[in-house]
Amino acid sequence: MARILVERNIMSYRHGWVAILTGFFEPVFYLFSLGIGLGGLIRMVTTDGGQSVPYAVFVAPALLATSAMNGAVFDSTFNVFFKLKFAKLYDSVMATPLGPRDVAVGEIAWSLIRGALYAAAFLLVAWLAGTVHSWWALLALPAATLIGFAFSAVGMFATTFMRSWVDFDYVNLAIQPMFLFSATFFPLALYPESVQWIVQTTPLYHGVALERGLMLGEVGPGLLAHVGYLAVLGLLGLVGAARRLEKLLLS
């Protein structure tokens, strides 16, 4: 039943596809400005796995993870809040056979699709730019989808607690530090030891480490820990969002 909401979102974006494209450009600009521009100064970077790679190759997987995060978070927060508080779309949905859990699954699925579209487009650009050096990168898109799932589920759960647009400042307050300090632009080993454990608790770090391992061919059992972290986070967010929607829509 949740697929009905996904189809509804696809139909509503038929004439608003430009809005979807805008979220794709930011990480691409970062790739060319920092990865290639700054990379001309930094040259080589030693990864936490011990490889020495060009800076653009090091940064590209992190920006792929960021692209998946941006697409998922934008749709599961701003758009869901508008539908919940102003458009009253979900109140109308309750008059159909769909329930709150279908709303949660449907909206998270749509956010996941949007995040995967961003990731697929960015992966193509990264490949054309010569920053993809391993066949393991074929798994980078499913990994990006998992990242999108984790962020969209938690984003929707958080949105159910928001009371006004002002509360979205907290979303930016969470996203921006993660983007800058999740080993996105520098290896984890360069951070102070007292900060490393904080970085390792953030969901974007696990997404970055997963994508970097796949795109650089640094594949090992440790990647399963990142997969597990993101999967559990996504499931907890999905359950939490469904329960909150039940309280908000059926009370």
TINUBA-608857 format. One line per field, with one value per residue (C-alpha): residue number from 1; residue in one letter; z, x, y. Coordinates in Angstrom, 1 decimal. Each point is the difference from the previous one (the first is absolute). Layout:
N
nr NUM | ...
rest A | ...
z Z | ...
x X | ...
y Y | ...
END
This chain:
251
nr 1 | 2 | 3 | 4 | 5 | 6 | 7 | 8 | 9 | 10 | 11 | 12 | 13 | 14 | 15 | 16 | 17 | 18 | 19 | 20 | 21 | 22 | 23 | 24 | 25 | 26 | 27 | 28 | 29 | 30 | 31 | 32 | 33 | 34 | 35 | 36 | 37 | 38 | 39 | 40 | 41 | 42 | 43 | 44 | 45 | 46 | 47 | 48 | 49 | 50 | 51 | 52 | 53 | 54 | 55 | 56 | 57 | 58 | 59 | 60 | 61 | 62 | 63 | 64 | 65 | 66 | 67 | 68 | 69 | 70 | 71 | 72 | 73 | 74 | 75 | 76 | 77 | 78 | 79 | 80 | 81 | 82 | 83 | 84 | 85 | 86 | 87 | 88 | 89 | 90 | 91 | 92 | 93 | 94 | 95 | 96 | 97 | 98 | 99 | 100 | 101 | 102 | 103 | 104 | 105 | 106 | 107 | 108 | 109 | 110 | 111 | 112 | 113 | 114 | 115 | 116 | 117 | 118 | 119 | 120 | 121 | 122 | 123 | 124 | 125 | 126 | 127 | 128 | 129 | 130 | 131 | 132 | 133 | 134 | 135 | 136 | 137 | 138 | 139 | 140 | 141 | 142 | 143 | 144 | 145 | 146 | 147 | 148 | 149 | 150 | 151 | 152 | 153 | 154 | 155 | 156 | 157 | 158 | 159 | 160 | 161 | 162 | 163 | 164 | 165 | 166 | 167 | 168 | 169 | 170 | 171 | 172 | 173 | 174 | 175 | 176 | 177 | 178 | 179 | 180 | 181 | 182 | 183 | 184 | 185 | 186 | 187 | 188 | 189 | 190 | 191 | 192 | 193 | 194 | 195 | 196 | 197 | 198 | 199 | 200 | 201 | 202 | 203 | 204 | 205 | 206 | 207 | 208 | 209 | 210 | 211 | 212 | 213 | 214 | 215 | 216 | 217 | 218 | 219 | 220 | 221 | 222 | 223 | 224 | 225 | 226 | 227 | 228 | 229 | 230 | 231 | 232 | 233 | 234 | 235 | 236 | 237 | 238 | 239 | 240 | 241 | 242 | 243 | 244 | 245 | 246 | 247 | 248 | 249 | 250 | 251
rest M | A | R | I | L | V | E | R | N | I | M | S | Y | R | H | G | W | V | A | I | L | T | G | F | F | E | P | V | F | Y | L | F | S | L | G | I | G | L | G | G | L | I | R | M | V | T | T | D | G | G | Q | S | V | P | Y | A | V | F | V | A | P | A | L | L | A | T | S | A | M | N | G | A | V | F | D | S | T | F | N | V | F | F | K | L | K | F | A | K | L | Y | D | S | V | M | A | T | P | L | G | P | R | D | V | A | V | G | E | I | A | W | S | L | I | R | G | A | L | Y | A | A | A | F | L | L | V | A | W | L | A | G | T | V | H | S | W | W | A | L | L | A | L | P | A | A | T | L | I | G | F | A | F | S | A | V | G | M | F | A | T | T | F | M | R | S | W | V | D | F | D | Y | V | N | L | A | I | Q | P | M | F | L | F | S | A | T | F | F | P | L | A | L | Y | P | E | S | V | Q | W | I | V | Q | T | T | P | L | Y | H | G | V | A | L | E | R | G | L | M | L | G | E | V | G | P | G | L | L | A | H | V | G | Y | L | A | V | L | G | L | L | G | L | V | G | A | A | R | R | L | E | K | L | L | L | S
z 0.0 | 0.7 | -3.7 | -0.6 | 1.8 | -2.0 | -3.2 | 1.2 | 0.7 | -3.5 | -1.6 | 2.0 | -1.1 | -3.7 | -0.5 | 2.9 | -1.1 | 0.2 | 3.8 | 0.1 | -2.2 | 2.3 | 2.8 | -2.3 | -0.9 | 3.5 | 0.4 | -3.7 | 0.6 | 3.1 | -2.0 | -2.7 | 2.3 | 2.9 | -1.5 | -3.1 | 0.8 | 3.5 | -1.1 | -2.2 | 3.2 | 2.2 | -2.7 | 1.9 | 3.2 | 2.0 | 1.0 | 3.3 | -1.9 | -0.9 | -3.7 | -1.6 | -2.4 | -1.7 | 2.1 | -2.5 | 0.2 | 3.8 | 0.2 | -2.7 | 2.1 | 2.9 | -2.3 | -1.4 | 3.5 | 0.6 | -3.2 | 1.2 | 3.4 | -1.5 | -2.2 | 2.7 | 2.7 | -2.1 | -1.0 | 3.4 | 2.0 | -1.9 | -2.3 | 2.6 | 2.4 | -2.6 | -0.8 | 3.7 | 1.4 | -2.9 | -2.9 | 2.4 | -2.6 | 2.5 | 1.6 | -3.4 | -0.3 | 3.2 | -1.8 | -2.3 | 0.8 | 0.7 | 3.6 | 1.7 | -0.5 | -3.8 | 0.1 | 1.8 | -2.4 | -3.1 | 0.8 | 1.1 | -3.2 | -2.1 | 1.9 | -0.6 | -3.7 | -0.1 | 1.8 | -2.3 | -3.0 | 1.3 | 0.8 | -3.4 | -1.8 | 2.2 | -0.5 | -3.8 | 0.3 | 2.3 | -2.5 | -2.9 | 2.2 | 0.4 | 3.8 | -0.1 | 0.1 | 1.2 | -1.3 | 3.5 | -0.8 | -1.6 | 3.5 | 0.8 | -1.2 | 2.2 | 2.8 | -0.7 | 0.1 | 3.4 | 1.1 | -1.4 | 2.0 | 3.3 | -0.5 | -1.4 | 2.8 | 2.8 | -1.8 | -0.2 | 3.7 | 1.0 | -2.2 | 2.0 | 3.0 | -1.8 | 0.8 | -2.5 | -2.8 | 2.6 | 1.2 | -3.3 | 1.2 | 2.1 | -3.2 | -1.4 | 3.3 | -0.2 | -3.7 | -0.5 | 2.8 | -1.2 | -3.6 | 1.1 | 2.6 | -1.0 | -1.5 | -3.1 | -1.0 | 2.1 | 1.3 | 3.5 | 1.2 | -0.3 | 2.5 | 3.7 | 1.8 | 2.3 | -3.0 | -2.0 | 2.1 | -0.3 | -3.8 | -0.1 | 1.7 | -2.8 | -2.7 | -2.8 | 1.0 | -0.4 | -3.4 | -1.0 | 1.2 | -1.8 | -3.3 | 0.2 | 0.7 | -3.1 | -2.4 | 1.0 | 0.2 | 3.7 | 0.7 | 3.2 | 2.8 | 1.6 | -2.7 | 1.4 | 3.2 | -2.0 | -1.8 | 3.3 | 1.6 | -2.9 | -0.2 | 3.7 | 0.0 | -2.9 | 1.5 | 3.3 | -1.8 | -2.0 | 3.1 | 1.9 | -2.9 | -0.4 | 3.7 | 0.1 | -3.1 | 1.7 | 3.0 | -2.1 | -2.6 | 2.1 | 3.2
x 0.0 | 2.9 | 0.9 | -3.1 | 1.7 | 3.2 | -2.1 | -1.7 | 3.4 | 1.3 | -3.1 | 0.3 | 3.7 | -0.8 | 0.2 | 2.3 | 3.0 | 2.3 | -0.4 | 1.4 | 3.0 | 1.0 | 1.0 | 2.4 | 2.2 | 1.4 | 2.2 | 1.1 | 1.2 | 1.9 | 1.5 | 1.4 | 0.9 | 1.6 | 0.7 | 1.6 | 0.8 | 1.4 | 1.3 | 2.4 | 1.7 | -0.4 | 0.8 | 0.0 | -1.8 | 0.6 | -3.3 | -0.7 | 0.4 | 3.6 | -0.5 | 1.5 | -2.5 | -0.6 | -2.0 | -3.0 | -0.1 | -0.1 | -2.7 | -2.4 | -1.4 | -0.7 | -1.9 | -1.9 | -1.2 | -0.8 | -2.0 | -2.1 | -0.5 | -1.1 | -2.6 | -1.5 | 0.1 | -1.6 | -3.0 | -0.6 | 0.1 | -1.1 | -2.4 | -1.5 | -0.4 | -2.0 | -2.2 | -0.6 | -0.6 | -1.2 | -1.3 | -1.6 | 0.7 | 0.3 | -3.4 | -1.5 | 2.0 | -1.6 | -3.3 | 1.3 | 1.0 | 3.6 | 1.2 | 2.7 | 2.5 | -0.7 | 0.7 | 3.3 | 1.1 | -1.2 | 1.6 | 3.3 | 0.0 | -0.4 | 2.8 | 2.1 | -0.7 | 0.9 | 3.2 | 0.9 | -0.6 | 2.4 | 2.6 | -0.3 | 0.5 | 2.9 | 1.6 | -0.2 | 1.7 | 2.7 | 0.7 | 0.2 | 2.4 | 2.3 | -0.5 | -1.4 | 2.9 | -1.6 | -2.7 | -1.3 | -1.5 | -2.8 | -1.3 | 0.3 | -3.5 | -1.7 | 2.1 | -1.2 | -3.6 | 0.7 | 1.4 | -3.1 | -2.2 | 1.7 | -0.2 | -3.5 | -1.4 | 1.7 | -0.9 | -3.7 | 0.0 | 1.5 | -2.5 | -2.9 | 1.2 | 0.4 | -2.4 | 1.0 | 2.4 | 2.4 | 0.7 | 1.6 | 3.0 | 0.8 | 0.1 | 2.7 | 1.8 | 0.2 | 0.8 | 2.7 | 2.4 | -0.4 | 0.7 | 3.2 | 1.3 | -0.9 | 3.4 | -1.5 | 3.1 | 2.7 | 0.9 | -1.3 | 3.6 | 0.6 | -2.6 | 1.0 | -0.5 | -2.5 | -2.1 | 0.3 | -2.5 | -2.6 | 0.4 | -0.4 | -3.4 | -1.5 | -2.1 | 1.7 | 3.4 | -1.2 | -1.4 | 3.2 | 2.1 | -2.2 | 0.1 | 3.7 | 0.8 | -2.0 | 1.2 | 3.6 | -0.1 | 0.8 | -2.5 | 0.0 | -2.2 | 0.1 | -2.4 | -2.7 | 0.1 | -0.9 | -2.8 | -1.4 | 0.2 | -1.9 | -2.6 | -0.8 | -0.2 | -2.4 | -2.2 | -0.2 | -0.9 | -2.7 | -1.6 | 0.2 | -1.5 | -2.9 | -0.8 | 0.1 | -2.3 | -2.4 | -0.1 | -0.3 | -2.5 | -2.3 | -0.2
y 0.0 | 2.4 | -0.1 | 2.2 | 2.9 | -0.6 | 0.2 | 3.1 | 1.7 | -1.0 | 1.5 | 3.2 | 0.5 | -0.5 | 3.8 | 0.7 | -2.0 | 3.1 | 0.0 | -3.5 | 1.0 | 2.8 | -2.4 | -1.9 | 3.0 | 0.9 | -3.2 | 0.3 | 3.5 | -1.1 | -2.8 | 2.3 | 2.9 | -1.9 | -3.4 | 1.2 | 3.7 | -0.6 | -3.3 | 1.8 | 1.2 | -3.0 | -2.6 | -3.3 | -1.1 | -3.1 | -1.7 | -1.7 | -3.2 | 0.9 | 0.8 | 3.2 | 1.4 | 3.4 | 2.4 | 0.0 | -3.8 | 0.3 | 2.6 | -1.5 | -2.9 | 2.4 | 2.4 | -3.0 | -0.8 | 3.7 | 0.0 | -2.9 | 1.6 | 3.4 | -1.6 | -2.1 | 2.7 | 2.8 | -2.1 | -1.7 | 3.3 | 3.1 | -1.7 | -2.3 | 2.9 | 2.0 | -3.0 | -0.7 | 3.5 | 2.1 | -2.0 | -2.5 | -2.7 | -2.8 | 0.9 | -0.7 | -3.2 | -1.2 | 0.0 | -2.8 | -3.5 | 1.2 | 0.4 | 1.9 | -2.8 | 0.2 | 3.7 | -0.5 | -2.8 | 1.9 | 3.3 | -1.6 | -2.1 | 3.2 | 1.7 | -3.0 | 0.1 | 3.6 | -0.6 | -2.8 | 2.2 | 2.5 | -2.6 | -1.7 | 3.3 | 0.9 | -3.4 | 0.5 | 3.4 | -1.5 | -2.7 | 2.4 | 2.1 | -3.0 | -0.3 | -3.6 | -2.5 | -3.3 | -2.4 | -0.1 | 3.4 | -1.9 | -0.5 | 3.7 | 0.7 | -2.6 | 1.3 | 3.5 | -1.3 | -1.4 | 3.4 | 1.7 | -2.5 | 0.8 | 3.8 | 0.1 | -2.2 | 2.0 | 3.3 | -0.9 | -1.1 | 3.3 | 1.9 | -1.4 | 2.0 | 3.3 | 2.8 | 2.7 | 0.8 | 1.5 | -3.5 | -0.8 | 2.0 | -3.1 | -2.1 | 2.3 | 0.0 | -3.8 | -0.4 | 2.7 | -1.2 | -3.6 | 1.0 | 1.8 | -2.3 | -3.6 | -0.7 | 1.6 | 2.1 | -1.5 | -3.5 | -0.9 | -0.5 | 3.7 | 0.9 | 0.2 | -3.3 | 1.7 | 1.0 | -3.3 | -1.9 | 2.8 | 0.0 | -3.8 | 0.3 | 2.1 | -1.7 | 1.9 | -1.3 | -3.6 | 0.9 | 1.7 | -2.9 | -2.5 | 1.9 | 0.6 | -3.6 | -1.1 | 2.7 | -0.5 | -3.8 | 0.0 | -2.8 | -2.0 | -1.2 | 3.5 | 1.2 | -2.3 | 2.1 | 3.1 | -1.9 | -1.2 | 3.5 | 1.6 | -2.8 | 0.0 | 3.8 | -0.1 | -2.6 | 1.9 | 3.2 | -1.8 | -1.6 | 3.3 | 2.0 | -2.5 | 0.2 | 3.8 | 0.2 | -2.4 | 2.4 | 3.1 | -1.2 | -2.3 | 1.9
END
